[in-house]
Amino acid sequence: MNAVVLPARFAPLPQEFHAELIAIADWWVKHSPDQAQGGFYGEIAVDNQPVNNASKGIILNARILWFFSEVALAVDNPDYRRCARRAYDYIAAHFVDNEFGGVYWELDSTGKPINTKKQIYAQAFTIYALCAYYQLSQDGQALELAQSCFALIEQHGIDREREGYLEAFTREWGLIDDLRLSEKDLNYPKSQNTHLHILEAYTRLYKVDARPEVKAALRYNIEMFDKYMIDKNTHHLRMFMDLEWNDFSPGYTYGHDIEASWLIAQALESLGDESYTKSLTPTLIKVADVTLNEGIGEQGQVLDSYDFATKTVNADTVWWVQAEALVGFLYAYATTGDARYFEAAKNAWEFIKTYQIDHNNGEWFWLSRLQTANGDPHYKVGFWKCPYHNGRAMLEAIRYLQKIA
C-alpha cells in the first residue's frame, strides 16, 4: 500500500487506518473460517465463540469475499488470498443456483439451501464481491458469474412501466409476497437500500466490464437516485416506496444518507460524465451537510435515525453508521475543502477508536460501549455483521486522504 504524504495535522491517520485494516483482516482470518463444515461460520458471539449450526447467509459470505479480495489487493498477505479463494469456492459451490440462476438467500450450517428466494440486494452484493475477486485472481469464471447476475437483475428486476428496481422474487424469478430484507424493513416493492447496493455493484462491474449495457445501467441507477430517492427539499434519502414511487419511509436514517452521498459520488466517478458529476455533486454535499447538522451526537458519533411518528431521534451508535460517517465526511472534505467535514470525520474516528472497537477481543461491537457498559447483546459475526462496512471504511479513508494529499 502506497505511503500517503499529508500535512502534519493529517499525518497519523493513514497509519492508523492501515493498522486497523490489518487488525480487522487478521481477526477474520483467525476466527471466521468454519473448518468443520466449510466456508465461514454463520454466527460468532461477542466473545469470539462460534454459534453451532448457525445458518449461512449470502450477504455475509459475499461481503467476506469482497473484503478479502480487496484487502489482498492492497496488502500482500497469502492468508488474505486464501480466505478470498475459500469464500469464492464456497459461494460457487453452495450459493449459486445452477438451475434458475443467481444466488440463494440462506443455507443451513452444512451448506444446504433453506431459503431460495432471489433478493435483488443479494444478487448485487454477489456482483460486487465477484468483481473484486476477479481483479485479484483474474479468474474468468468469477467475472462470468458476475455478468450472469447482472443479466438476471436487468432481465427480472427492472420495473419497466415505472422505472427502478423491484426488491425480491421466488427462486424461479416469479412474484413473491414478502419483499423485505429483514424483519426491521417495511414490505414495499422499492427501497433505497437495494438501489444503493445495485449502484455500488454496477460501479465496480463497470471497472472490469466496460460494455455499453453496463455503462447504461450504471447511469440509470444514478438517475433513479436523482429523480426519485433524494428528497431535494430535505436532502434526506427516501427509504421505502411503492410501485409509483410514493414515499412510505418511517423516518430518516443518517447512516444511509451519509453512505449514499459518497457511493453516488463514486458511481459518478466511475461513469466519467463530467457534466453530470458537476450538476449532481452539490446535491450530494448537501446530503452530507444535513447529516452533519442534524445527526451528530455529543461524542461526535452519528446517530441512528429520526422517527416521523414520535418525532424523536434514535440515539443508537451502530458500528456501520460510524464507519459510513467517517468515509462520507472525508468525501465531503476532499470535495469541498470545508474544514467542518474533516473535523466531523476526525471526531467519528476518535469515537470509533474509543467506543466502537473491541480492544480486548478484536473487531467492532455492534453497539458502542457508550450504550453497552454490561456487554453488547449482538453478535460479532452474523447475517448482517461482517468486515464490509468497517473494512471498507479503512480502505476508502486512505483513498480519500490520498486524494486530499
C-alpha positions, 0 to 999 in steps of 0.5 A: 500500500502506497505511503500517503504524504499529508500535512502534519495535522493529517499525518497519523491517520493513514497509519492508523487506518492501515493498522486497523485494516490489518487488525480487522483482516487478521481477526477474520482470518483467525476466527471466521473460517468454519473448518468443520463444515466449510466456508465461514461460520454463520454466527460468532458471539461477542466473545469470539465463540462460534454459534453451532449450526448457525445458518449461512447467509449470502450477504455475509459470505459475499461481503467476506469475499469482497473484503478479502479480495480487496484487502489482498489487493492492497496488502500482500498477505497469502492468508488474505488470498486464501480466505478470498479463494475459500469464500469464492469456492464456497459461494460457487459451490453452495450459493449459486443456483445452477438451475434458475440462476443467481444466488440463494438467500440462506443455507443451513450450517452444512451448506444446504439451501433453506431459503431460495428466494432471489433478493435483488440486494443479494444478487448485487452484493454477489456482483460486487464481491465477484468483481473484486475477486476477479481483479485479484485472481483474474479468474474468468469464471468469477467475472462470468458469474458476475455478468450472469447476475447482472443479466438476471437483475436487468432481465427480472428486476427492472420495473419497466412501466415505472422505472427502478428496481423491484426488491425480491422474487421466488427462486424461479424469478416469479412474484413473491409476497414478502419483499423485505430484507429483514424483519426491521424493513417495511414490505414495499416493492422499492427501497433505497437500500437495494438501489444503493447496493445495485449502484455500488455493484454496477460501479465496480462491474463497470471497472472490469466490464466496460460494455455499453449495457453496463455503462447504461445501467450504471447511469440509470441507477444514478438517475433513479437516485436523482429523480426519485430517492433524494428528497431535494427539499430535505436532502434526506434519502427516501427509504421505502416506496411503492410501485409509483414511487410514493414515499412510505419511509418511517423516518430518516436514517443518517447512516444511509444518507451519509453512505449514499452521498459518497457511493453516488459520488463514486458511481459518478466517478466511475461513469466519467460524465463530467457534466453530470458529476458537476450538476449532481455533486452539490446535491450530494454535499448537501446530503452530507451537510444535513447529516452533519447538522442534524445527526451528530451526537455529543461524542461526535458519533452519528446517530441512528435515525429520526422517527416521523411518528414520535418525532424523536431521534434514535440515539443508537451508535451502530458500528456501520453508521460510524464507519459510513460517517467517517468515509462520507465526511472525508468525501465531503472534505476532499470535495469541498475543502470545508474544514467542518467535514474533516473535523466531523470525520476526525471526531467519528474516528476518535469515537470509533477508536474509543467506543466502537472497537473491541480492544480486548477481543478484536473487531467492532461491537455492534453497539458502542460501549457508550450504550453497552457498559454490561456487554453488547447483546449482538453478535460479532459475526452474523447475517448482517455483521461482517468486515464490509462496512468497517473494512471498507471504511479503512480502505476508502479513508486512505483513498480519500486522504490520498486524494486530499494529499 
